[in-house]
Amino acid sequence: MMRTIEVSIVIVILTTAFIASSFFGTFSPQEISPLNLRQLALTTLQIVDSDKSLSKTVFKPSQDSAWTDLQIALAASLPPNIDYNLTVYDIYRTQDTITYRQFHSITSSVYGLAGSSEAATYLVTSTNSSFATIKQKIRKTLYVLNCSDSNGWWITGYTGQSLAADVVDLLSPYFNTTVIVQSTAELESLLDGAEISGLPHESVSHAVVINTFGESVPIPSSYADLYSRGSYAEYCYELGKRVNQYDWTWVSIVGYPFYYVSNTVKLADSHNSWGIYGMNRVGPAGLNCFLRGLDVEHYSSYGYDDDSIARDVNLVYFSDEATYYSNYYGIYPAYYQTATRALPASIQATYHLTAVSAVFDLKDECYGAATFEHESTGALTAIGLTRTPDIRVTALATLIHDKPVLYKSEFTLTAGERPTQRLLVLQLSQQGGS
């Protein structure tokens, strides 16, 4: 009797559970632990193509035995309860139109994929193809100051000469001619309007001059004798006049421009108060006098002015233009930097300048790095960041200003073969539906 009662209780419990489950519904295994089929499809394609065997196979004739090997590889890479369709499309480009035409397909299911499915796409290029990027040449001469008889400042961890080598590596591919200024004597010839390299396309006019010595600027011995009054600020005024006269873009890579002058022979007994000899402090007057020289039509004579104009605005962030061209040219300095020597926007009105090609957004009415073009000729690219310098910012600022075009081309390494691309679509579904 007792056993009969126990059996009856079990039957009641099971019946109640069945009725309750029927009322509330049940969950399929897929709903309890959903599988991301799209991610699985993409990962599978990447794994199968890790040795480029997938890229090679999809360009073979559809009857080739490599397709069977591909099916085996897909089956081995996917869980046993996953069915797939792999469809390969040819890509045809005509002007602005792209057309996709099915080339071949393989599947693991004779009757098609059951239930819902997800797909991932994968673009492959034929192995007989290669790509090249041709850089448009800026029709100017790039002069890079590499003066062996000068010292730099605000370039902690570097020398002007080591930074000059980095500038040449980054920028010379974009310029028609690159000339390295090896000494202050060569700089003197350049300032006097003479070509110094003997290269056939060197041109002093409309050049870009990059000073890699940071807050210091090399000074030729004769100029040190001629413009010594006012702590050599008059030399900076003369530099500004030359930039205007020759229509140069003068690039200061970091810090407060023209804060020191340097000549390790002429100024051997002079130092910058921080133990660096061969230098003389000019102070804020250097930049002020340079700007007056650049604006020579309105400041036709030298005037010493030691008022500091650069400001510390702390963090500055890439402008939209800088973000775009950083990706375009593949030059990636940090998108935010610390600007302790940013130039105020007010210098535009004072010295008849226009700020263009800003690397960083305007902050507190100051530019962390921008090119200031004079209304007549000449320009100053001032990168007012704190040390240590990132020469990539200099390269980006220079390229943003001139905007050389990158011509990207595709070509075949095998004569007579047309380089092609194909689009792969791998569609997956789970057996038993969703």
N, C-alpha and C positions, 0 to 999 in steps of 0.2 A: 504493500500500500504506500509506504513512504517513497519507494523508488518511482512509483507512478506519479506521485505529486511532484517530485523533482523534475521528471521529464516534462510534465505539464508546464512547470515554471519556465524551463528553458525554451519550450515552444512559444510561450507568450512573449518572452524577451526577444527572441529572434523575429517573431511576427511584428512586434512593435518597432524594432529597428528597421525592418524592411519597409514598413509603411512610412516611417519618418524619413528615411532616405529617399523614398519615392516622392514624398511631398516636397522636401527641400532641395532635391537634385543632388547630383554628384559631380565631382571634378575629374576631368581627364588628366592623365599624367602630364600632358603638355601645359595644362593650366596650373598645375601645382608647381612645376619647375619648367617655366617657359625657356625655349632655346632661341637665342638670337641668330636666326638663320642668315641674315644679311652679313653680320660680322663673321660668321663661320665661312660663308662663301668667299668673302674677301681674303680672309686669312688663308684659306685653302689655296687660292690662286697664287698668293704671295709665296707660300711654302713650295708649291710645285714649281714655281718659276725661280726659286732661290739660286739654282745653277744655270738659269736661262734656258732650260730644256723646254719649258712651255713656249717661250718666245720663238724658239727654233721650230717647234712642231707646228704651230699654227700657220706658218708660212710654207709648209710642205703640201704637196698635192693631197687631196682628200683620200686617195687610195693608199697612201704611204703607210707602212707598218708602224710608224711612229705614233699614229693616232691610237692604235691599240695599246701601245705602251702608256699613252696619256690616260686612257680609260683605266688601266690598271693602277696608275699613280693616284688618280682621283678616288677610286674605290678604296685604296689603302689609306688615303688621307681623311676620308669622311667616316663618321660612325655608321655601323651596319644598317641602322634604321632610317638613313637619309637617302632619298633619291635625288638625282640631279639631271639637269639639262645644261649643256654647254653649247652656246651658239656663238659663232665667229662671224664678224661683219667686216667687209672691206670699207675703207673710208675714202671718199672722193671729194676733193676740194676744187670748186670752180668759183673764182673770185670770192664773194662773201657767202657762198652757199656750201654747206657740207651735206653730203648724201651718204647714207649707210645701206649697203647691200649685203644680204646674207651670203656667206661663202661656204660654210659647213657647220654641222651640228652633230653632237654625240649625246647620248642619254643612257641612263642606267635603268630606265623604266620602259617596258614595251608598250604599256597602255597609257602613258602620260603620267604627270605628277598628280598625286592624290591630295585633296584638300587644299588649304591655303599654302602659298609659297612666298619666298623672299628671294631677291636677286642682288648681286653685286656686279659692278662693271670694272674692267681692267684694260688699260690701253697698252699695247705693245708695239714696238718698232722693229722692223726687220733687221736682222743682224748684219746685213750688208750696207746698212745706212750709218751715216755719221752726221754730226751737227757741228757747226762752227759759228762763232760770233765775231763779226768784223766791226771794229770800233771806228767810227767816223773821226777823222783827224781834225782837231781844232786848228784853223789856219793862223796860228800864232806861234811865237817862240816862247817856250817855257824856260825861264832862267831860275835856277835853284842855287841859292847862296850856300856855298860849302867852304867858305874862306878858312884856310888852314891857320891863319894868323888872327883868329877871333875866338872869343869865348861866349857862351850863352848863359842865360839866366831864366828861371822859372821853367826849366826843362829838366827837373830833377830825374836822375836815372839815365839821362841821355846826354849826348853832345850834339851840337849843331850839325856836325859832320855825319853822325849816325842817322839823324833824322832826315838829312838831305838824301841819303841812300834810300830811305823808305819812301820819300816823296817821289823820287825818280821811278822806283818800282811800281808805285800805284798810278802815277799820272803820265809818265812818258808815253805809254801806248796810245794815249788820246791826243797827243800833240804832234803837229807837223815836224817840229824840231825841238829838241831838249838840249840846253846848254848848261853845264855845271860851272858855276863861278868859283874858281879854286882859291882865290886870294883877294885881299882888299885892293891889290894893284889891278887885277882884272875888273873888280867892281868899279874902280876909278875910271877905267876905259869905257865901261858900259855907261856910267853916269855922264860921261862926256860924249856919248852918242856913237861910240865905235863898236863894231861887231868884234867879238873876241874868240870865236871858235873856228872860223874858216869853213864852216858847214854851208852848203850851197843855199839853204833856205832860211838861214838865220836872219832875223829882222828885229832891230831894236824897237821899232815903232809897234804899237798895239800889242806889246808883250805882256806876259804874266810873270811877275817876279815874286818868288816865295822866299821869305826870310825864315830860315829854320832855327834861328838863334833865340827864339822866344821874345822876352822883353828887351833883349839886347839887339842892337843892329851894328853890323860891321861898319867901320869908318876907315877910308884910305888915309894914309899918312899925310898927304898934302892937304886933304880936307880937314884933318885934325889941326893942322897949323893954321889954316885959313879961317876956320869957324869955331875957334875955341871959346869965344866969349859967350856968356850965358850958359855955361856948362854944356857946350856943343848943341844947344837947342837950335842955333842958326843952321847947323848942318841938317837937322830934321826938317827945317823950313825949306832948305834947298832940295832935299829928297822929295818933298811934296811938289815943288816946282817941276822937277824932272818927271814925276808921275803925270802931271798935267801936260807937260811939253810933249812927252813921248806917247801919251795915251796908254800908260801902263795900268794894270791891276796889281797893286802891291798887296801881298798876302802876309798878314801877321798871324802866326800859328797858335799863339796862346798868350794870355796875360794882358798886361798894359803895354800897348805898342810904344816903341821908341823911348822906353824908360831908361835905357843905358846905351852907351856906344862902346864899341870894343875894338881894340887893335893891340895885340899882345906885344908888339914891338914898340910902337909909338907911346903906348900907355902902360908900359911894363911896370912902372912904379905906382900905378894908380889901381885902386880896387873899389869894389862896390859896397863896402862896409860889411860884407858877409864873407870876406876871405877869398873872393875871386878876383885875381889880379888881371891886368890888361884891360880893365874896364873903367868907365867913368859914369857916375850917376847924372842923368839929365833930369829925371823926375817927370811930373805931369806936363812940364813945358814941352817935352819932346813931341807928344801927340798934338798938343795945341798948335805948336809951330808947324808941324807937318800939315795939319788941316788948313792952316793959313796959306802955306805954300801951294797946296792943292787948289785952293780957292784964290789963286794969285791975282785974278782980275779984280777982286775986291780987297785983297790984302797985298798990295804991291810992294810992301816993304816988311822986313823982319821986325817982330815985336815980341819980347819975352813975356810969357804968360804962364805962371806956375800953378794956376788953379786946377785942382783935380776934378775931372768930369766923369770918369768911369765909376760904376757903382756895383756893389755886391747885392745881387738879387737872388742868391741861393739857387735852388733847383729851377732849371728851365727844361722844357720838353720840346721834342721834335715838332716842327711845323708839318702841315699836311704835305707840303711840297717835298720836304726832306724825307718824310716817310715813303713817299712814292719813289723818289729817285734813289733812296737807299736800296730798295728792292730792285729797281731798274738796273743799277750798276753793280749790285751785289757787294756793296760796301756797308758794313754793319757796325758802326760804333754804338755805344749805349744810347738809347733814345731819350734819356734824360741825363743831364750833366749839371755840374755846379759852376755857375757864372759869378765870379767875384770881381770881374773887370768888364762888365757889360757897358756898352756905350749908349747914352741917352738918345732918344729919338729927336730931341731938340737940336742936335747938331745938323740935322737936315736943313732947317731954316737958317741957322747961323752961317753955314758954309756952303749953301746951295747944293746940297746933296739929296739923293733919293735912295732910301734903303730898299734893296731888292734881294731876292734869293736868300731869304732868311732861313737859317738852319733850324733855329728855335723860335717858338712863338714869342711875340712881344710880351714882356713882363715888367710891370711897374714902369711902363713907358721906356723900357730899355731893351736893347737887342743883345742877346748872349753871343750870337754869331750871325753876321750878315755882311753883305757887300754894299758899300755906300758909293754910288756913282755920282760923279760931279756933273753939273748941268752942261759943261762944255766937253771936257775930256778927262780921262783918268778916273781911278776908283781905288778904294781901300776895302779889302776884306779883313775885318777884325774879328778874331775869335777870342772873346774875352773870358775864357774858362780858366779855372784854377789849374795849377799843376797837378799831376804830371800830364804832359800833352798826349792826346790821342791823335796821331797824324791822319787817321781815317776821317776825322772831322774836317781837316784841311782839304783832303781829297774830295770829300763830298761837297763842301762849300764851293770849291773850284768848278766841279762838274755841274752843280746846280746852276752856276752863273752862266756857263757857256753851253750847257745842254747838248753835248755831242750825241749823235744817234747811234744805237747799236743795231747793226744789220745781222739778223739771225738767219742762217741758211741751213738747208738740209741737202746732203749730197750722198751719192753712192760710192762705195769703194770698189765695186765690181763693174767693169765697163759694160754698158748696155743694159744694166738692170735698173729698174725704176724703184727708188726707195719708197716703201709703203708703210702704212700703219694699219693695224687691225684692232677692232674693239671686241673684247670678250665679255659675254654676259653669262654668268653662272647662276642658275636658278635652282634653289633647293626646296624640298618639301619633306615633311616628316611622315613616315608610313603610319597609317591609321588615322590621318587627318588631324584636325586641331580640336 
